[in-house]
């Protein structure tokens, strides 16, 4: 609150003071009645309201139509207010708090014409205001023009760069600060550490950590929390843990930083154990903590862990808002439970483009093309949500996986209407759409006519489609293009070898494998895993190291016999070895997903859903076998491979054999 000076002669009001001045307890603040306060009160009015001379803090930035642009500045100019440090700081603080850059510039301009233009405190306030309002160019201009700087000046500039994610600019300033003779405080060091974490610069982070010891801030909780987060973001969890353990006092930030670090690194069990310990010590989890843990659960497909976290969120009173709601949705979709993902989507506090994209990606991964198209069309009707490049990529992927050729072509062209330029990922998905539909020649022609240079990824999509449709000539052509662009592109040699093997060209198979050996390339070994009672069990083909090997193998042999009786025939075309038919069938017998399925049937309750994850594409024979098994055991079996989810039920698959 600011009170204006009296500008009328004291004698003029003497009678009013004697007779009618109200007690202080009855004086109240009014909103901007000071516009007329420079004129003496009417003599006919026997009450003089002192509140006419008082300005409410919430209205400090009231505009005026004069050259100053603000009413308070008018009062200073006409002598009603004293232009001192207090009033300018109040104005600058208000501009900073409300993010009013325009008004801040008006105050700055007024200060430049005052006797306080070189006042260090005022200059720091101006600098801080510009930095917080996001105008770092003006902030730096003020900073560079300051004849004298103190730790507040340097810290404000460094923090401004840090909060605007201009980490390098902030780090460059630090040596200059030290040369200038200023010593950093905890806020300076915390901002610098944050910058190191943002650009994941372990070397710079260690140097700043050394400065923390030098200046005695190594035990400061804010500095320590920043160090934990920095080391975790750089992937050095051991150092993060050491800093965390040495903190004399911890806060929610330090706990959450370490938990998020373990979760990002894929150390889900350690992250969850820390989370439980944090709860026991009465520290609360933030939305970012839940998001990191849910991301960890979704990456491993750990549905039970994800469900537990969801329940914990609800008990903690968390709402499904922002990032955490979208992450929960993504966790359910990625863990194979698309309908629970839809329930989360329907209950989100606010649906945004990220939520829609997450749901569309989920539908795409589960092969639910029609549902994805319906959601996309519904989204088009929402005024406040506009699709972005990820939205179109998601719906194109859904169309590709579901064989919706016409819809996919339509949405690819629709991107132009929204001014979205297709990226490599969009072109790759469109080639995949054409390729899956068997239109290999169209896909090749599309690649050759693209406005951008084809990448190895784009040619790789054509190679995969050629393998699917057993087109050796097109596959060899696509593989050659891929290897020209990237000789080490993942899976190219394996796909080409398999194409040649399917055509019986064993000499070419041998040449490709020799090429792989000479290049030092190795085929990624296939493995499958299941989560049962919070334990993850991993399987590889023909695994003889299983703890319960005999029972698992016996279970699969029984299943194999039953499904053969109802029509299953081993598809030996997926065995790319030059051996006889019997040996080919034997090679198919104990693939990793079949062993995982047998183990799950032995260790889960009858009728429950079985969820299997695989690190590469599920093979055609296993896909056929699992369809028959779902019919025999009367259970739903969900298999997640690198491309999508397969929901097997009653002898059918959700992909309709189109994958």
N, C-alpha and C positions, 0 to 999 in steps of 0.2 A: 504494500500500500504506500502511495506517495502523496504527501500533502503539499499543496501549492503555497507559495509565499503570499502574504498579505501585500497588496500593492496600493490599497487606498490609505489615506492618512488616518492615523490612529484616532485622532480627534473626531473624525467623521463618525466613528462607530462607538464613541465612548458611552453614549446613552444606552446603546444596545447591549454593551457588555455588562453595564450595571443592572439593567432591568430584565434582559430576556435571554442571555446566553444559557443554553441547556447544560445540565451536568454531563460529565464525560460518559457516564453509564448509559445515557440516552442517545449519544452520537452514533449513528450507523453509517455504513458506507453505501454510497449510491453509485450507479453506473453512469459515469461520464456527464455529470451535470456541470462540470467545470468549464464547459464550453462558454458559459456566460459569467464565469466567476471573476473575470477581470473587471467587470463593472460593479460598482458598489450596489448594495441592496437597496431596494426601493424604501424611501423613508416612511411610506405609508404602511409598510409591512413591519410590524413591531417584533418579528422573530427573525433573527439572523441565523441561517442554517449553515453551520461550519462544514457540513458534509459537502457543500458546494465546492469546497476547496480540496477535496480528497479524491484520489484516483484509485480505482480498484485494480489490483494486480492482474486479474483475469482479463482486463480490457486495456492493458498497456499498449497493445498494438492497434488501437482504434485508428482507422485511416482518416486522413484529412484531404481536402482538395487544394491544398497549397503546395508549394514547391518541395517542402520537406517530406510530404507524403504521410506523416504520422502526426496525430494530434498532440502527443506528448512533446514532440520536437517543436511544434508550434508554440507550446507553452514555454519551452526553454527560450525560444527566440524572442518572445514578447516579455520575458522577464518573470513569468509566473513561477518558473522552476529554476533552481540552481543547477547549472551543467556540471555536476560533480561525478566522481568515479562510481558512486552508488547507483545513481539513476541510469547511467550508461550500462553498467553491469546487469542491472535488472532487465533492461530492454534486450540486451544480448542473450541473457539467460533464457528469457521468454521465447526469443526467436529460435534458440537452440532446442529448447524443450519441444516446441511445436513444429520444428522443421520449416520455419518460415524464412526461406532464403531471400525472397524479395524484400521483406521488411528488414532483414538483417543487413542487406546492402544499403538501405536508406539510413539505418543507424550508423553504419560504417562511414558513409559519406558525410554525415553530420559531424562525426567525431573528427574527421580529417580537417574540419574547419574550426575545431575547438582547441583549447590549450592542452587538452589531454591526448592529442594525436600521437605523442611519443611515450605515453605512459605504458610501462611494461605490462602491468596487470590488465589494462584495457586491450592492449595488443594481443595478449594471450587469449582473452575472451573472444576477440574477433576471429583469431586463428581457429580456436576450438569450435566456434559457431560454424564457420565455413566447412571445417572437416566433418562435423557431425551432420551437416546438411548435404554432404556428398559432393561439394564443389572443391575438389582437391587442388585444382589449378589456382583458384583465388586464395585458397589456404596457403599454398606454396608461395604465391606472390607476396602475401603478407609476411610469411616467415622469412623469405629472402630479404625483404626490405627492413626487417627489424635490426636496429643498430646494436641492441643488446638482447641476448637470449638467455633464458634460465632453463632449469630442468622441465618446467611446465611447458615451455615453448617446444622443446625437442620432443617431449613425450606426446604432446597433442598432435604434432605432425606425424610421428611414427605410428601412433594409434590410429590416426585417420587413414594412413596407408594400409595398415593391418586390417581395419574393418571394411575397407573397400577392396580387399583381396589383391592389393598391389604389394605383395610381400617383398619383392626384390628392391623396390624403392625404399621401403622401410629399413631393410637390412643395410643398404648403402649409407643411410643417414647415421647409423650407430657409430661407426668409426669417426665421422665428422663431429659427432656430439662429444666423444671422448677427447678429441683433439682440442675442442673448444673449452675444455675444462669442466664440463658439466658431468655430474655423477648420476647414473640411472637410478630410478627408484623401482619399487615392485611393479608399478604399472608399465613403466618402460620395458622392463625385462619380460613381463607376461605377454605384452604385445609382440615383442621380437620373437619369443618362443612360439607363439601362435603362427607367425609368419613362416618359421622353419617347418612347422608341422604341415602347413598348407601346401608348401612346395616340396615337402618330404625331403628336406635337406638335412640329413643326419650330421654331416660335417659342421655346418653352420650351427645346428642345434647344440652340438657338444661344446662349441666355442662359447655360445651364450650361456650354457650351463656352467662353464668355468667362471664366467663373469658373475653369475649368481653367487658362487662361493666367494669370489674376490670382494664383492660388495655386501656380503652377509645376508643374502636373501634366500639361501638354499633351503631354509626351514619354513619360509613363508608359505602359507597354505595356498595362496593364489598362484604364486610362482611355481610351487610344487605341483599343483594340479595341471598347470600349463605344460610342465615338463613331462608329466605322465602321458598327457595327450599327445605331445610332440613325438616322444619315443614310440608310442603305440602306432601313430600314423605312419611313422617311418619303418615300421615292421620290427622294431627292436623291443620285443616284449620283455626280455630279461632285464634290460635297463629300466623300462617303465615300471616293472615290478619292484626293482631295487629302490627307485625314487619313492614309489608309493609306500613301501615298507618303512622307509626312513622318515616319513612325514610325522612330526610330533602330533599334529592335529589334522584330521582329514575332514573333507566336506563332500557333499553330493557330487560336486564336479569331479573330484579326484577319483571317487568310486566309479562313477559313470564312464569316465575317460578310460580307465583300465578295463572295465567290462566290455566297452565298445571295441577296444583294441583287440582283445582276445576273440571277440565275435567276428570282427573283420578278417582276422587271420585264419579263421576256420577252426579255432579252438573252442568249439561250442560247449563242451563239457566243463572246461575251466571257467568259461564266461558264466555259465549257469551256476557253478559252485560259488563264484564270487558274488553273484546276484543274491543268492540265498544268504550268504554271510552278511552282505550289506543290509538286508532286511532285518536280520537278527540284531544288528547294531543300530537299528532305528533310523537309517538313512533312506530317503525316498528315491524311487526310480523316476527318471524323466521320460518323456516321450521318446527321446533319442536312445535311451537305454533299451526300452522295449523294442524299438525299431531295429537296433543292432542285433539283439537276441533273436528276433523273428526272422531277420535276414539269414542268420546263421542256421536256424531251423529249416528254412526253405531251401538252402543250398544243399543240405544233406537229405532233404525230404523227410525230416523228423516231425511227423504230424503230431504225435503224442506230446512232445515237448512244446510244440507250437500251441496246442490246445491248452496246456497248463499255463503258458504265458498269457493266453487270451483270458482265461479264468482269473488269473491274478490281476490283470488290468482292470477287469470289471469290478473285482472286490475292492480295488484301490480307488474306485470312483472315476477312472479315466474314461473320457469320451472318445468315440471313434472320429477324431478330427485330424485333419492335415496328414502329415507324413506317416504317423503311427497307424492310422486307419488304412491307408493305402498299402503299408507294409504287411499288415495283418491279412488284408485281402490277397496280396501276392503270395503270402505264406501258404494259405489254404489252397490256392490254385496250383502252386508249385509242388505241394505235397500230395496232389492227386484228388483233392476234395473240392471240386469246382462248384458244387451246389452250396457248400458252406461259404465259399468265396462270394457267391451271389448274395447270400443272406447278409454278409458283412457290407457288401456294396449297397444293398437296399437300406441298411441302417446307418450309413455314414451321415455324420452331422451336416456335412456339406459336400456335395459331389462336384469335383472339378475335372479338368482335362486329364490330370494324372490318374485319378480314380477310374475314369473311363478307359484310359489306355491300359491300365492294369487288368481291368475286366476283359477287355478285348484280347490282350495277350493270353490271358487264361483260357478264354474260349478257343483261341487259335491253337494253343498247346494241346487242348483236349479234343481237337477236331470238330468242334461245334461251330461250323461255319454259318449255319442259318441263324443261330443265336447271336453270333458276332455281327452279322449283317443287320439283324433287327435292332441291336443296341446302337450300331452306327447310325442307322436311319433315324432312330429316336433322338440321338445326340444332335443330329442336324436341325431338329426342331427347337432345341434349347437356345435361347437368346444369349445367355451369359457364358456359353462354352463354345469355343471354336476349335475345330480339329487342327492338330499340328502334324509335323512330319512323322512322329512316332505313332499317332493315331492311324494314319494311312498305312504305315508299315504293318501295324498290327492287323488291320482288316484285310490287307493284301495277303498276309501270312495265313490268316484264317481261311480265305478263299482258296489259297493254294493247297492247304492241308485237306480241305473238304471237297476239292474238285469243282469249285464254283467258278468256272472259267469266264463266263459272261460277266458275272458280278465283278470279278477281279479286273477285267479289262475296263469296265465302267469306272471303278474307283481309281484306277491308275490315271485315266484321263481327267477325272474330277479334281485331281490335285492342282491342275492348272487354274481352275476356277478360284481356288483359294490362294493362288500365288505362291504355291509351294513347289520349289524346284526339286525333282527327284534326285536322291543321293544314290551312292553305290548300292546301299542296302535295298533301296526300292527296286533298282534295276535287277539286282540279284534275285529278289523275291518274284519279280515278274517273269524272269527266265525260268525260275523254278515252277511257277504256275503253268507256263506253257509246256515245260518239260514233263511234269507229272501227268499232264493231259495227253501225252504222247505226241505233241506237236513239236518234234525235235527240229525239223527244218525251219519252222516258224521262229523257234527260239534262236537258232543260229543266225537267221536273217535279222532278227531284232537286235542281236548283239552287234552285228556288223554295221547296223545303221544308227546305233546310239550316238547322241551328241557328245558323249564323253568317251575317253579311251577305256576299253574293257579291262577289268582287273582280273587277277587270278581267281578271286572269289566268284565273279560272274561266270567265267568259263568253268569253274568248279561246279556250279549249279547245273550246267549243261552236262558235265561229266557224270554227275550223280543220276540225272534223268536217263542218260544213255545206259548206265548200269541197270537201272530199274527196268528199262524196256529192252535190255539185252541187244542194244544196237552197237555192235563192235566198231564199225567204221566211224560213226559219230563220236563214240567214246574215245577212240584213239586220237581223233582230230582235236577234241576238246582237251584231252590230256596233254597233247603236244603244246597247245596254246598256254595251258597252265604252267607247264615246266619251263617254257620260254620266259614267262613273266616272273616266276618264283620257283626255282628248282627244288626248294624245300617245303613247298606248300603241303599242309597237313593232309594225309590220306590219299594223295594223287596216285602214287605208285601202287598202293594197295588196291584202289578202285580199278586201275588199269589192268593190274595183274588178275583181278577177279573177272573182269570183262573177257580177257583172253582165255582164262580157264573155263568160263561158261561156254565159250565157242570151241573148246578143245584144242586151242593153239598153245600147246605146252612149251614149245620152244620159245615163243614170245613171253610166256610166263617166266621162264627161266632167265631170259634176258632182263626183264623188269626187276626180278628179285636180285640179280647180280648188280644191277644199277643201284638198287637200294643199299646193298652191302657195301659197294664201293663208296657211296656217299655217306656212309655211317648212319643211315636212317633205319629205324626199327619200327615195326608195326606195334601200335599200342595194344597191350594185352587186354582182352575183354574180361570184365568182371561184373558181378551183380551183387546187390546187398539188400538186406531186409532189416527192419527195425522191429524187434519184438521185446516188449516189457522194458523199454528204455535201453536196450542193448542192440548194437548194430552187428550183424553177421555178414561177412563177405565171402563170396564164392568165385572160383575161377573154373574154367572148363576142365573136366577130368580130375577134379580136386581130390587128392588122396590124403590130404592132411586134415580133413574135417574131423572134429572131435567125435562126431556120431556118424562116421562115414558109412558103416554097414547099414544102419537103419535108413539113412537118406537114400542110398543107392537102391536098397530093396524097395523103398516106397516108390521111387521113380519107375523101377522095372515093372511093378504092379500097375501103375498108372499107364505106362507105355503099352502094356498088354491090353488093358481095358479100352484105350482109345483106338487101338488098331482094330478091335472087334467092332467098333461103330463107324469105321471109315477112314481113320487116319492113315496116311501113307507117307513115310519119310521122304522129304524132298531133297534128294542128294545133289541137286544142282547147286546147292549152297556149300558143298564141300569142294574146295578148290585145290584138290590134291589128285595126283595121277595114281589112283589106287582102284581096286575092284569095288563092285557095288556093295558087297557085304561089309568091307572095311569102311566104306563111306557112311553106311548106316550106323556102324559102331562109332564113328567119329561124331555123328550128330547126337548120340545117345545122352551124353553127359555135359551138354552146354551149361554155362553158369546159371542162366535164368531157369533152366529145368531143375537144377540142384537147389536153387533158392526156393522154387515153388514146392518141391518135395519137403524141404526142411520146414517151410511155413505150415504146410498141411499137418506136419507132425507136432508142431509147437503152438498152434493157435486153436481157439475154440471153434467147433463146427458152426458154419453159417456166417462167420465174421469175414470181413473183406481182407484180402491179401494184397499187400502193396510191395512191389519189387522195383528197384532202381537198377539201371544198367548204364555203363559209361560210354557205350557205343550203340549204334542202331541195332535193334533187335533183329535177329536173322529170320528169314522167311519160314524156315522149318519150325523154329520155336514158336513163331506167331501162330502157325497152323496147329501145332500140338497144344498150345495153351487154350485155344478156342475149344478144342475137344475136351480138355480137362475141366474147363468151367462147366461144361454140360454134364460131365460125369459126377463131379463133386458138389454141384449145385451151389456154387459160391461165386461171388464177383472177384475177379483178379485184375488188379491195375498194375500195368507195367509202364514205367517211365524210362524212355531212352533219350538220346541226345536230341532227337527231333520233336518228340511229342509224347502224349499219354495214350495208352491203349486200355480201354475198359472192356474186359472180356466178361460176358455174361450169357448163359444159356446157349453156348456154342457160337456166339457172334461177337464181333469186335466193333467198338464205336467208330473205328476208322473205315469200316466197310471194305476192308482189304485194300484201301487206297492210302498208301503211305510211302 
